[in-house]
Amino acid sequence: MINSPAPAYVFGPFRLLPLERVLFEGERALRLGSRAMDLLLALLERAGDIVDKHELVAIVWPNAVVDDATLRVHLAALRKALGDGRDGQRYITTIPGRGYGFLAPLAHTGRPAPGAAGAEPRHNLPVMLTRMLGRAEVLQTMANQLLQLRLLCIAGPGGIGKTTLAVALATRVLRRYADGVCFVDLSPLDEGRLVPLALATALGVAVAAGDAMPVLLAYLRPRHMLIVLDNCEHVIGAAAALADALLKGAPLLHVLATSREPLRLTSEQLQRLPALELPPADAVPDAAAVRHFAAVQLFCERCAAVDDAFVLADADVPVVVDICRRLDGIPLALELAAGRIGHFGLHELRRQLDDRFRLLTRGARNMPLRHQALRATLDWSYGLLDAQERQVLQALSVFRSRFRLESASAVAGCDVFDTLADLAAKSLVSIEFCGQHVYYRLLDTTRAYAGALLSAGGDAGAVLLRHARHCLGLAQRIAADWGSMPPASWSARYGRHVDDLRAAIDWAFGEEGDVALGVSLTLAAQTLFYQLSLMDEYRVRVGRALERMAARGLDDPDSEMRLHASQAHLLLHTQGITGTMLRSFQHGYALAMRTDDGSRRCEAICGMWICCLKLADFQRADSYATELAVLCDARDDTPMRLVLARMRSVGEYVQGRYAQSAALARMVLAHPEGARQLGFNHALLADHQVCLRGTLARCLWMQGRPDDALELVREAVAVGFEHNGVTLCVALAVNAIPVALWCGQRELAHAWTCLLCEHAARYGLLYWSAWGAAYQRLLDGGEALAQFPWPAVRSWPIQVDLMATLHDAAADSQALRRARMGMAPWSAPEVLRRDAHHRWRALAQDDAVGLEAVRVQLEEALRLARGQQAPGWELRCATSLAAVLQAQGRSAAAHAVLAPVHAGYRQGRDTTDVMAAAALLAQLA
């Protein structure tokens, strides 16, 4: 080849020097803006092709949002500088809807063009037999970088697609290099000293075996080439030395390297290659949408290549997504898995992934041996580690999620600062940044590989014990932070640790584990499981802990008490009111009363109070509140007193004393410590702030303030979304839906009922599913409902009391008996009113005696409502009584009863009750 220091593009009267970024017309240098120059270089690089306008924008404005108008302005400037269109000469063409292209004749100067004019430069790039997927953005980024930088390194774990990307990149930029591209595969080399010889062989240059560099540098110094060094990791020192020498000795040379770790040269631009994109974990799209994710697209294309009958159906999407996720989106693993689709089918293939290293073998015969099986790929990487790195990698395999540096040191049993950095550099550990924190993670395939090695060695027991002890401390810190962090921030930081806690608990209760440690872990994990709404799973784990304690004869009354308390709450919400639930509450209470620990006693008393509330035994519930008051008197404990105030607020409400209830609720909500998570709130499950908002909203409705009540329950529902599943269910079922129905907002109530049913079903909360079913039946039946279709489980009186205020059919004999006997004072006025209404509709038209009995019962209901100072019930009772008086021909008396009550309302003019009263008053006027 002829040596030339300055390669150039030549077209028409113009000559462009790309390295100097100078455009000449004849001998005159033209002034061209930097954006116009970038556009011209991009079009010349793809001469003969149409370049998409979005791709041009990404090249010229890589870190900015630019509209089409800006692109057209700079293209117009470029066309003006070139005199595009002058004397019929066209350089840049526009294809509407597609993009732009440079279609004029183009040549190279500074050396003869490689072959005939316009021919492709020389190269020895391997032919890719399958198309590359999911790398368009990183490919374009690196192509842009090669315009400015001379050394790029693509790093990533084995099988991630480094070679494929390098070949695609070299092919993309091939026309930039007048002397072409030289591809050097270093994987067959056993010794670093052979690296320069491998380059010489690829170039076809004869060199001395002892020292090849002088001849290589003499040959390459004048040449404008791209050297691709593939698979550098096992000869990383020699490859780095070669690249450094080439860059210093050949000024027109560019180097592209692929490796599982960086070259660590000062001029190196590192490109960490991530796994292929996966669908988000919280949503599974349909078959059409899921193909937009590169990992799924690659897997499906390879499956179709193996089995021409393969078609991705919507029903199979979750299976395919799970396969792709379990294989970390690694292209090699996906291709190997797809290669077995004809033998196993999708569902069996997913099951076989439990032994992925046996399954993922038999790659294509024309692939390198290290890529014909997943284990061989990892063996290649593992073989490059020293003893310390191997030991730490095996220890890290016990982590089920990402971890911090201090966690890694605790589990490895030594300082791993340098070792972890080395493993990350060698692409065996991934680094993730979250705010100001750095996290580390093993890919699932790497974790499984290292875990198998750990199990085969003799250190597994010690490592797993350290992991379990570390998880215990972590769970305790997680629980402590729940009271001092916003729920969303707390969940974002700690939610990922649940997998590690699961693994630690499972090991502790296994054959080689430690039962006492397992019990401590189970209890410490309570807050995390609760707040992540993993109620049913945690119920099973609590039950297992109690069983293991009994089987081992472990004498630990405090732990036993706490486990029974948790089991009782969990049974209530996941299975409803059962004998086992009642016995767990009672057993935990009995154990707590034997201790002097005030916190334990408070938790047990709260549990019994909740149990009594669910049974609608308000008198016994009040006795437990009194018991807690005695405990508070003996302790100066503000959180405990706030819990007592919450209990008393509910107690005042169910007794029909709404002003007192509202005052207590406001006091807790306004207290400086009331905005925090109360220390005992984990035992109550539902967030106290949400519950108190709901109680206050119901009080406001009773006090004749329906608009304020609706606004507050909306707020309670919004806050409920930030907490565990039970909290939202309480907000909806106990407070929001009833207030919406009392206000006549049936559409809102229906929307909230659907949300309740969906939420309860998602988290396996059977008790709240029954509430949702009851509301659904009530809303579906409408006013024509003659008999209320109660859910299968009818032993929940608190539900009976509430439903009786929402529909006449629910105000049945049981509800009436509770109202008459003073067992449900809060609902008594409305139950009596609805029962009277029901009796009135059943009367014969001329039954004056029966009508008078209805009037008497309505007057009784009205007196109860007035005694409670509950305008909400009072307006309803007054409206019904006025209607009966009107039917008796006593319109003046009817007006006298209803008018003052209606006049007392200052809001809620569009609510059903106020409008009904107004309509009746208009008739009576």
Phi, psi and omega in degrees: 000152178274133181285139177211129183281346188221093175295150184212153169266138179233127176209132183055225178273009188256149175223121182249124175264104188292325181290322179274346182056050179234136179247125178251141167247105191067240178256003184261125177284132180265148176272121182225128179298159184296322180292317178297322177296316178300319179297316181296315179298319180296320180288322179293322179300326180251033183306134182094347180250160172267122181261123181302140183298326178293325178292321177297317179298318181295327180287314189275326179235070189294336185237030182220158175263117187232137180268173183297327183298319179297317178300317181295324179298314182288328175293323177297320178296320179295315179298322179295318180296325181276351185065035183300124181100346180290131181056030176079003181276121179245136178248315185246128179248152179245129175250105184306134178081351183242302182161213187227156180211153173259110189244004178283159176303138185226138177223170177246144173236177183094343176190161175299144176299146181293092185093204179292161181304132179083358181285159181288136178300162182290147175197165175233033182294138177293152179275124177277124185273346177230155183279150179277138182235145171075013183239015185299318183292312181292328177298315180293321179300314182289326176297322176293320181297325181291348174287334185244332188248157184249346181225115175242142177232124175265117182242149179170168180292167179299137177083005184280345177106028182295313182296318180301316180293319180298317179294318179297320180294314180299322178294320181298318187260009187307318185290348177288335190253110184299329181262008169087199185232137176242121182259128182235115177270114183268356186299327181286349188283140177259340185227144180297330182296344182275352185299310178300325179294324178296320177295316179300318179297316180296326179280343185077032182251129178279127181227163176284141184295330184286316183214098184276341191297318180303314181292319180299314183293322178298321180289319188271342187306318182271356191266144177260095188223164168245123177258125178253115177257107186259138177064065185272346197300325185275350174229043192298321180295313181293321179295319179295318180297319178296312181300318180297315180295320180296316183293324180282328186261349181226093191294341180263005185270142170243148181235133174238123182241150170238139184197161174276355173213158182293161174284335180063048172254149185297330183270004188283133170256113186268134174240101175286124184268116181279171174292164177293150185295136179246155174297152179299150186290336185266007180207139177241108181286177178280180186297324181290315184288326186290339180288350176284349178266127192299322181298316179292319180299315179297313181300315182292321178296319180289325176298317180294328178291329180276320184230105185292350177271357183290126174222129179280115177263158180304321182294335182269353184302312180301326180292314181296317179298319179295319177300312182296322181289319180293337177263013171064013183069020180279121185306315181299314181297320179296319180293319179295320178294316179298329179295344180257007185295325181293335182271321188253330191077168188296309188293318179289327177300317179297318179296323182290345180294347174299334174239065190295331184285334173281325183286314191272072176229185176061050172289176182301142184293338179269012173269156174303151183303323182291348179253008180268355175206143182297321179297322180297323178297316180286325175302320180301313180291317183296325181294344180270358183271152173274178187298318180295317180295322178294317181296316181291318179300317178298317180296320181293343182293346180282343178287135179260352179217186180291160187213161178267169180300317182293328176293319179298317180295320181297319183281324179286338179080019180198171177287122185245018185306304182288319182296318180296321177297320178294318179295322177293319179298328181270014173066022175263346174229132179268145177252132178231138179252131179225102184063236180265004185255149176249130179238157178237153182206143172263136171299152184303320181293319177295319180298315180297320180295310181293325179296322178295321178293322178297315181296326181285339180272193183253007186257001188301314183300315181294319180294315181294326176294316177298321179297315181296317179295321177296319179296326177298312178297322179295315180297322178294321178292322177300314180296320181294323182284344180301326182279351187236004181236149172301141184306318182295318179293320179299314181295320180296323182282319193250345185302327183292343184281355185297326180294322177292322178294321176302310182298319181294318180294317180299317179295317184299327180266005178276184185297323184261010189268202185222107187298316180300319177294322178297320177296315179298319178296316180300315180292319181293332182279357186306310184299316182296313180296318178301307188287340173271004177063031178265055189294310185293321177298316181292327176301316179296319181292322177296316178299321179294320179298318178296320178296316182292324176299315181294318182295324180269357182063036183284118182265097182212081185302323181296313179294320179299316179300313182294322178294318179295321178298315178297316181300320181297311179299316182295319177297320180303311187278332183265335183231349181093187182282115181226168177297322179297320178299313181299318181294324179293317176301314184292320180294315178297322179294316181298319179293321182294324183290347177275354183255168174259005182282111182296323180296317179296319179296319180299315179300316181294318178297317177300319179299314179294324178297315178298316179303314180295322177299314181296330176274000182057030174264080189289331179294315178292323178301319179295327179294325177289326174297320177296321179296321178292326178299320177298319179295321180294324180298332182270356184225143173264079188229101184298312179303321180295321179292327177292322175298317178299318179297322177296315179299317181291326176299315177294319179299319178295322180297310185293342176270002178082019179254081192284325179296316179295319179299314181296321180297318179294318179298316179297322181299314180293316181296328182273347184292140180307324179270353179287339178282346179270169173286118182295148186301334183257006188291333180298330180286336180275346179072302181279141181296131186293328179296317179293316181298317181292323175300319179295315178299316180295321179298317178295322176298317181299320178296315178301328183273013176081028180234066185295325180295316178296322180297315180297318179298320182288323178288329173299318178295319179298319179295317180299316179292326180301329179295338183277354187241193184289170184299326180295320181302313180294321178298317177298314181302319182283306190287317187273333188236302191294311183295314177301315181297319178299317180290321177299327179275358181081014181270075186291323180294318177296318179298321179295318179297318180291328177294317177299319178296318179298313181298316181295316183293316181295321179293321182298321185257009176066037182261085187300319182303315182281337172297322178295321174299314180299319179297321180295315178297321180297317179295320180297315182290323180291325184286328180065199183290340182283355183291117184270326181225131185285124181277085182296150173299170185301321181269113186252006188270035182237083188301330181297328176290322178300313181301316184289314181298330180294342177271358186249341182203140180302324184294334180276344178279065186268193186297323180294315179296319180294320179298317180295323179293316183293327184271005179073020181277343180218071184302322186300324184262355187304312181304317183286324178296315178298319179297313181294322177298318178298317177302313181300318179292323179298316180296334182274353183287151170290155187300327184256021183273083182292324180296315179297320180295323178294322177297322176298317180299317181298317181292325178291324176295323176297316179298319181295320178297318178299316181297317179293322178297328178277353186054053184240083179304333178301309176289324185299317180297318179296313181296319180295320179296313180296318180295319179298322179296320178293317178298322176298318179295333178274004179080023184243063186296322181296317178296322179298315179297321182294327178287316191273321189303312182294326179294314179298321182294336180286348180278128179251356178210176180078027184297337180260011177278157184301316184295313182293319179293322178295319178295319180296319180295320180291319177299324178296324177291325184279345184293000000 
